[in-house]
Amino acid sequence: MKILKTNELERLVRGAFPAKTGFTAGADLGLAPGRMPATAHVHGGPDPYLDRELDDWLAGGAAYIGLYPLLNRLCRAGAIAPGAYAVTAARAARRQAAP
């Protein structure tokens, strides 16, 4: 299983879909820290039902999108390879205490 941190997923989405510059995994996918990891197995092939949902989201018509349709479209766009994925929260940078 390949692990994608939320910040890496956000970078991939912004690169593959330039119209989605404001994409955030929490807001667009509903991935709150308590709901992770989220998993999906993607094949990269067309899925007529879910493709319409994603096309609507890309056009600005839907507020949310599912993880599977998004990862599958990223796979079709060549941004990720087919396979199993887990999306996890990016760790916050650790602060060093001042001496």
C-alpha positions, -999 to 999 in steps of 0.1 A, spaced: 0 0 0 13 34 -10 10 62 17 0 97 6 2 125 31 -26 150 28 -1 178 17 13 155 -11 -23 147 -23 -31 184 -23 1 191 -44 -8 164 -68 -44 177 -72 -33 212 -78 -7 201 -104 -31 178 -123 -62 201 -121 -50 237 -122 -86 250 -117 -85 235 -82 -58 257 -67 -78 260 -34 -81 222 -29 -76 209 6 -81 173 16 -100 183 48 -125 205 31 -130 188 -3 -128 152 8 -140 156 44 -108 140 57 -106 152 93 -77 139 113 -100 116 132 -111 100 99 -77 90 87 -62 70 72 -86 68 43 -79 40 18 -88 33 -18 -76 9 -45 -74 26 -78 -72 10 -113 -69 41 -135 -97 31 -158 -129 49 -167 -159 47 -143 -189 63 -160 -209 69 -128 -180 83 -107 -165 102 -136 -196 124 -139 -193 132 -102 -157 142 -106 -163 162 -137 -190 181 -118 -166 188 -90 -139 199 -114 -164 223 -130 -172 238 -96 -207 223 -93 -201 200 -63 -186 210 -29 -172 176 -21 -156 147 -39 -149 111 -28 -114 98 -24 -117 69 -48 -129 90 -78 -102 116 -71 -74 91 -69 -86 72 -99 -87 104 -120 -52 112 -107 -41 78 -119 -57 83 -153 -39 117 -155 -5 99 -148 0 116 -115 0 83 -95 3 46 -104 -26 21 -101 -27 4 -67 -38 6 -31 -34 40 -13 -38 53 22 -41 90 28 -28 102 61 -25 135 78 7 154 73 27 158 105 32 193 118 67 204 120 81 199 155 92 230 173 125 230 191 125 246 226 148 275 230 177 267 253 
